[in-house]
Amino acid sequence: MKNLTFRKALPQDQTIIWPLFQDAILRRAREGSEQWQDGYPNPDSIAADIANGNGYVVTENEDILAYAAIIRNDEPAYQNIEGAWLSEQDFVVLHRIVVAKGQTGRGLTYSIFKFAEEIARKNSIFSMKVDTNFDNHAMLKILKNLGYTYCGEVYYRGSSRMAFEKLLS
């Protein structure tokens, strides 16, 4: 994966990013998951990520392979956790991670997490937070392998989500 590039998503990337989500939404449905089956994410949420400077893409030879929103200190749902965060310090949160069909299994999601952790450290932020659906087994495995700690449940768009945090050094 030496040829991978991480960069901020550009408005013109939306025409490539949204089809990645459409495919992932269908994949999640086929797997029997409830995640992303309620009209979210949608083109407006992706456009907002990009407009706010929070959308990032992973490219290889200029082809977009993956997308994620990397957001600093802004997740209202995290204020009311059933459980307890490891810290109350500034944090970076990852949302809306998607990998292109045919690119799964290459470790792109791991790379996105490492990139986000690097952004956090460069901004003197030493906490990463993320949530996921109870039935997103692939993400749960990634979080375990990357050393994220289960902290409790948060409610996002009316449903319970598993919340995790990792303290960075």
Backbone bond lengths (Angstrom), bond angles and torsions (degrees), N, CA, C in turn:
res aa  C-N    CA-C-N  psi(-1)  N-CA   C-N-CA  omega(-1)  CA-C   N-CA-C  phi
1 M - - - 1.438 - - 1.529 110.68 -
2 K 1.286 116.09 33.89 1.457 121.11 -178.95 1.515 112.98 -69.39
3 N 1.320 117.66 -24.79 1.461 120.84 -176.19 1.520 113.36 -91.62
4 L 1.326 117.47 10.47 1.457 120.05 -179.55 1.516 110.69 -77.20
5 T 1.322 114.60 141.40 1.453 121.99 175.76 1.519 107.98 -126.91
6 F 1.330 116.69 139.24 1.452 122.62 174.01 1.514 106.54 -111.13
7 R 1.313 115.72 130.25 1.463 119.12 178.81 1.517 109.55 -150.91
8 K 1.334 114.43 162.55 1.463 118.61 174.78 1.521 108.70 -65.48
9 A 1.300 115.30 141.17 1.466 120.48 176.98 1.522 109.00 -72.48
10 L 1.305 115.24 145.39 1.457 123.21 179.11 1.529 109.55 -106.48
11 P 1.325 118.05 154.20 1.474 119.32 179.89 1.532 113.19 -51.38
12 Q 1.315 117.67 -38.93 1.469 119.83 -178.81 1.530 112.67 -70.07
13 D 1.331 118.19 -13.92 1.468 121.38 177.53 1.525 112.39 -73.58
14 Q 1.328 117.14 -17.09 1.465 120.55 -176.00 1.522 112.54 -56.99
15 T 1.325 116.97 -33.83 1.469 119.66 -178.57 1.526 111.46 -68.69
16 I 1.319 117.63 -18.59 1.471 121.88 175.96 1.528 109.83 -96.53
17 I 1.328 116.99 -38.63 1.464 121.50 -176.09 1.527 111.55 -67.37
18 W 1.322 118.24 -46.15 1.457 120.10 -175.50 1.531 112.69 -59.62
19 P 1.334 121.04 -42.89 1.473 119.21 175.73 1.536 113.33 -60.30
20 L 1.334 118.04 -29.37 1.469 119.91 175.10 1.529 109.32 -61.44
21 F 1.334 115.81 -43.76 1.462 120.23 178.64 1.520 111.48 -66.26
22 Q 1.329 117.41 -42.00 1.462 119.59 -179.55 1.528 110.63 -57.80
23 D 1.326 116.12 -43.45 1.459 119.90 178.55 1.525 111.16 -66.12
24 A 1.326 116.93 -43.07 1.466 120.55 -179.54 1.526 111.58 -64.94
25 I 1.312 117.56 -37.47 1.463 121.80 177.88 1.533 109.94 -61.63
26 L 1.320 116.25 -43.99 1.472 120.34 177.54 1.528 111.05 -66.18
27 R 1.334 117.25 -40.64 1.463 121.52 178.00 1.524 110.82 -60.05
28 R 1.330 116.35 -45.55 1.466 120.90 -179.68 1.545 109.06 -62.15
29 A 1.317 118.00 -40.43 1.470 121.10 179.07 1.532 110.59 -63.79
30 R 1.325 116.83 -44.78 1.471 120.52 179.02 1.519 111.58 -61.22
31 E 1.346 116.75 -31.79 1.459 121.62 179.00 1.530 111.70 -78.34
32 G 1.332 116.71 -4.93 1.449 121.01 -179.41 1.519 113.84 83.86
33 S 1.320 117.14 15.15 1.460 121.57 -179.09 1.517 111.02 -82.72
34 E 1.318 115.03 148.50 1.459 120.96 173.74 1.527 111.61 -89.34
35 Q 1.332 115.86 -14.14 1.463 119.35 -176.73 1.531 110.14 -66.24
36 W 1.328 114.60 135.55 1.467 124.39 176.65 1.537 112.55 65.36
37 Q 1.319 117.27 26.91 1.458 120.47 -179.82 1.528 112.17 -107.36
38 D 1.331 116.64 14.85 1.465 120.34 -175.53 1.533 113.33 -119.42
39 G 1.317 117.15 23.53 1.465 119.82 179.88 1.511 114.10 87.93
40 Y 1.309 116.74 7.11 1.457 123.18 177.95 1.514 107.72 -133.94
41 P 1.309 118.25 138.14 1.464 127.49 -3.59 1.524 111.62 -69.25
42 N 1.318 114.22 165.88 1.455 120.84 -179.91 1.535 108.32 -143.41
43 P 1.310 117.87 173.29 1.471 119.30 -178.07 1.535 113.19 -56.42
44 D 1.332 117.32 -33.39 1.462 119.62 179.73 1.527 111.76 -66.89
45 S 1.342 117.21 -39.07 1.463 118.83 -179.82 1.530 111.11 -67.41
46 I 1.325 116.41 -35.62 1.466 120.40 177.72 1.528 109.35 -68.92
47 A 1.318 117.03 -44.67 1.473 121.03 178.52 1.525 110.42 -59.50
48 A 1.338 117.35 -40.33 1.467 120.86 179.05 1.525 111.03 -65.68
49 D 1.337 116.63 -42.20 1.474 119.80 176.32 1.523 110.28 -54.63
50 I 1.312 115.49 -49.51 1.467 120.73 -176.00 1.519 110.48 -66.15
51 A 1.322 117.05 -44.56 1.468 120.96 -179.77 1.524 111.70 -62.12
52 N 1.338 116.53 -33.80 1.468 121.29 -179.47 1.524 113.22 -86.11
53 G 1.335 117.14 0.29 1.463 120.66 179.74 1.513 113.49 76.82
54 N 1.340 117.44 18.63 1.460 121.32 -178.04 1.527 114.16 -102.72
55 G 1.322 118.39 -9.43 1.457 121.57 -178.67 1.520 110.90 -86.71
56 Y 1.331 115.82 134.05 1.468 122.10 178.97 1.522 109.41 -131.10
57 V 1.317 115.96 148.05 1.455 120.91 175.95 1.522 109.96 -122.90
58 V 1.320 113.89 152.98 1.460 122.36 170.78 1.521 105.22 -105.46
59 T 1.313 116.43 125.08 1.463 119.74 179.26 1.522 110.43 -121.39
60 E 1.305 113.55 155.51 1.459 122.06 172.64 1.519 105.85 -138.19
61 N 1.309 115.93 119.02 1.471 120.98 -175.06 1.526 110.49 52.64
62 E 1.319 116.20 40.25 1.464 125.88 178.20 1.529 114.43 71.92
63 D 1.334 118.20 -0.68 1.466 121.16 174.95 1.527 108.78 -85.16
64 I 1.323 117.25 132.14 1.460 121.61 178.88 1.525 109.00 -79.01
65 L 1.340 114.88 120.55 1.459 121.59 -178.43 1.522 113.22 -105.67
66 A 1.330 116.65 -24.55 1.458 119.95 -175.94 1.522 109.53 -158.04
67 Y 1.334 114.43 163.74 1.456 121.59 -178.47 1.525 108.66 -145.18
68 A 1.328 115.91 149.03 1.467 121.76 173.05 1.516 109.40 -156.15
69 A 1.321 114.73 152.35 1.462 121.10 170.67 1.523 107.06 -97.85
70 I 1.319 115.94 126.74 1.461 122.76 178.78 1.525 105.99 -118.40
71 I 1.332 115.53 112.10 1.458 121.49 -168.58 1.527 109.61 -123.51
72 R 1.318 115.99 137.59 1.469 120.94 178.62 1.530 110.50 -98.99
73 N 1.344 115.60 125.52 1.473 123.21 169.65 1.521 115.23 52.58
74 D 1.294 119.08 31.26 1.457 118.46 -177.82 1.524 111.23 -141.54
75 E 1.307 115.72 86.85 1.452 121.24 170.77 1.526 107.69 -149.55
76 P 1.336 116.48 92.61 1.470 119.91 -177.19 1.531 113.79 -54.19
77 A 1.326 118.00 -34.06 1.464 120.70 -179.10 1.526 111.85 -61.70
78 Y 1.337 117.47 -23.90 1.458 120.62 -176.72 1.530 112.85 -78.86
79 Q 1.323 116.84 -8.24 1.467 119.66 179.41 1.525 111.97 -73.03
80 N 1.315 116.76 -23.48 1.467 121.52 -177.80 1.519 109.95 -121.32
81 I 1.306 116.01 81.12 1.461 120.68 -179.69 1.525 109.38 -98.15
82 E 1.315 115.47 137.56 1.465 120.65 170.62 1.518 104.94 -88.91
83 G 1.303 115.24 94.08 1.454 123.22 -171.51 1.513 106.50 138.78
84 A 1.312 117.10 -147.41 1.465 120.22 179.59 1.520 110.01 -153.65
85 W 1.314 115.15 134.34 1.462 120.52 172.86 1.519 108.73 -68.69
86 L 1.302 116.72 158.37 1.464 121.62 176.30 1.518 110.98 -70.80
87 S 1.346 116.58 -27.31 1.457 120.64 -177.63 1.518 109.82 -147.33
88 E 1.302 114.78 166.21 1.464 121.80 175.42 1.523 110.23 -115.69
89 Q 1.316 116.87 18.72 1.457 121.43 -177.38 1.523 111.19 -84.81
90 D 1.341 115.65 175.16 1.461 120.35 174.67 1.525 109.14 -54.31
91 F 1.327 116.25 151.76 1.459 120.04 -177.27 1.523 110.85 -146.33
92 V 1.312 114.14 162.58 1.460 122.89 169.95 1.520 106.13 -114.43
93 V 1.315 116.05 135.31 1.455 121.14 178.77 1.530 109.15 -117.18
94 L 1.315 114.86 141.71 1.462 122.02 175.13 1.525 108.10 -105.15
95 H 1.322 115.53 131.83 1.464 121.52 176.50 1.526 108.79 -136.36
96 R 1.323 115.26 160.51 1.463 123.34 169.34 1.533 113.02 52.06
97 I 1.309 115.97 52.00 1.468 120.43 177.08 1.523 108.03 -82.89
98 V 1.316 116.16 128.57 1.463 120.53 177.97 1.521 108.83 -140.77
99 V 1.324 115.08 140.27 1.460 122.35 177.91 1.526 107.60 -120.07
100 A 1.314 115.94 137.82 1.466 121.50 -177.99 1.524 111.65 -61.24
101 K 1.318 113.91 145.96 1.464 120.97 174.42 1.528 107.79 -55.68
102 G 1.303 116.85 136.46 1.452 121.28 -179.16 1.522 113.44 86.89
103 Q 1.343 116.65 -6.86 1.466 120.06 179.90 1.530 111.57 -111.68
104 T 1.326 116.85 -4.85 1.459 119.71 179.56 1.526 109.13 -66.64
105 G 1.317 115.60 152.97 1.458 120.33 179.54 1.523 113.67 86.71
106 R 1.325 117.42 1.23 1.476 121.06 -179.43 1.523 112.60 -96.31
107 G 1.310 117.02 -1.87 1.454 119.84 -178.90 1.519 113.70 84.80
108 L 1.327 117.39 18.18 1.465 120.07 -178.51 1.524 111.94 -66.71
109 T 1.325 117.44 -37.28 1.458 119.31 178.61 1.525 110.21 -65.49
110 Y 1.329 117.83 -41.42 1.466 120.81 174.67 1.530 109.91 -57.29
111 S 1.324 116.22 -44.21 1.466 120.24 179.91 1.518 111.64 -62.18
112 I 1.323 117.22 -38.99 1.465 121.02 177.97 1.530 109.73 -62.51
113 F 1.328 116.75 -45.01 1.463 119.50 178.58 1.526 110.98 -60.43
114 K 1.322 117.18 -44.59 1.469 120.45 -179.68 1.532 110.48 -64.43
115 F 1.311 117.46 -39.37 1.462 121.71 177.31 1.523 110.36 -63.20
116 A 1.328 117.49 -44.90 1.461 121.41 179.10 1.533 110.79 -63.58
117 E 1.325 116.77 -39.81 1.462 120.26 177.35 1.534 110.44 -63.00
118 E 1.311 116.74 -37.76 1.469 121.32 177.59 1.535 110.69 -64.86
119 I 1.329 116.64 -42.60 1.471 120.72 176.59 1.527 109.47 -59.78
120 A 1.330 116.75 -44.16 1.464 120.50 -180.00 1.529 110.15 -59.35
121 R 1.309 116.70 -51.63 1.472 120.07 -178.34 1.526 111.68 -59.28
122 K 1.329 116.95 -42.46 1.469 120.34 -179.93 1.522 111.76 -62.12
123 N 1.331 116.55 -23.33 1.461 121.67 178.68 1.524 112.22 -102.59
124 S 1.344 116.01 17.22 1.468 122.98 179.66 1.525 112.00 55.71
125 I 1.320 115.36 39.55 1.458 122.61 175.08 1.526 106.56 -113.44
126 F 1.336 116.03 130.04 1.458 119.48 -172.46 1.526 113.38 -122.42
127 S 1.315 115.75 29.36 1.457 121.90 176.86 1.522 108.81 -138.65
128 M 1.328 114.98 131.41 1.464 122.56 173.76 1.519 107.37 -115.46
129 K 1.331 116.47 132.40 1.460 120.63 177.61 1.526 108.94 -126.29
130 V 1.319 115.04 147.81 1.456 121.07 -179.71 1.526 108.26 -156.17
131 D 1.318 115.34 153.69 1.464 119.52 173.54 1.515 108.24 -131.91
132 T 1.306 114.84 157.36 1.457 119.75 177.60 1.518 110.13 -152.85
133 N 1.302 115.31 164.15 1.446 122.38 178.01 1.532 110.23 -71.57
134 F 1.316 116.29 149.97 1.456 121.79 179.89 1.527 112.25 -61.29
135 D 1.315 117.55 -24.74 1.461 119.99 -177.17 1.532 113.93 -103.04
136 N 1.324 117.08 14.72 1.464 120.97 177.38 1.529 107.93 -93.44
137 H 1.323 115.53 76.74 1.459 121.76 -172.78 1.524 112.87 -63.40
138 A 1.320 117.48 -35.25 1.467 119.88 179.09 1.528 110.24 -63.69
139 M 1.337 117.27 -44.78 1.459 120.16 179.57 1.528 111.00 -67.87
140 L 1.310 117.69 -39.20 1.467 120.40 178.46 1.529 110.75 -60.42
141 K 1.311 116.76 -38.42 1.469 120.72 178.25 1.535 110.18 -67.31
142 I 1.306 117.12 -42.50 1.465 121.08 178.62 1.523 110.56 -61.20
143 L 1.340 116.62 -46.08 1.460 120.51 -179.55 1.523 111.23 -60.74
144 K 1.313 116.69 -41.78 1.470 120.20 177.82 1.528 110.24 -62.86
145 N 1.320 116.57 -47.18 1.464 120.70 -177.53 1.529 112.96 -65.87
146 L 1.324 116.95 -26.92 1.461 120.34 -179.68 1.528 112.94 -92.29
147 G 1.327 117.01 3.16 1.458 120.31 174.48 1.513 115.56 83.93
148 Y 1.315 117.93 23.50 1.465 121.16 176.25 1.522 109.29 -80.00
149 T 1.318 116.44 143.64 1.461 123.17 -178.32 1.522 109.89 -105.24
150 Y 1.331 115.91 131.00 1.464 120.85 175.83 1.521 108.25 -68.46
151 C 1.331 116.74 127.50 1.471 121.81 -175.85 1.520 113.49 -113.68
152 G 1.315 118.78 -15.50 1.451 121.39 -178.96 1.515 111.03 142.80
153 E 1.324 115.36 -154.92 1.460 121.12 -177.49 1.517 110.78 -119.64
154 V 1.323 114.28 142.11 1.459 121.97 171.49 1.522 106.70 -122.34
155 Y 1.319 115.09 160.69 1.462 119.71 179.45 1.513 108.52 -113.13
156 Y 1.301 114.26 123.05 1.456 122.10 -175.34 1.517 107.74 -129.02
157 R 1.322 116.81 120.86 1.453 122.12 -177.84 1.534 111.30 53.04
158 G 1.342 115.86 39.25 1.451 121.07 173.55 1.513 116.71 83.35
159 S 1.327 118.32 2.39 1.464 118.46 178.66 1.531 110.42 -128.76
160 S 1.317 113.85 154.30 1.456 121.57 -177.76 1.531 110.15 -75.21
161 R 1.321 114.75 139.13 1.461 120.87 179.40 1.527 108.70 -133.89
162 M 1.305 117.20 147.46 1.452 121.85 176.19 1.522 108.53 -78.11
163 A 1.338 116.55 131.34 1.462 122.06 -176.66 1.528 110.02 -111.41
164 F 1.330 115.39 137.30 1.457 122.27 -176.64 1.523 109.89 -132.58
165 E 1.335 114.51 153.10 1.460 120.30 174.85 1.518 109.17 -140.76
166 K 1.321 114.16 148.70 1.468 121.36 173.68 1.514 106.92 -132.55
167 L 1.340 115.63 128.64 1.458 120.31 175.39 1.521 108.45 -90.11
168 L 1.315 115.63 130.99 1.456 122.33 -177.99 1.519 109.63 -97.66
169 S 1.309 115.89 151.25 1.469 118.87 176.01 1.511 110.61 -113.78
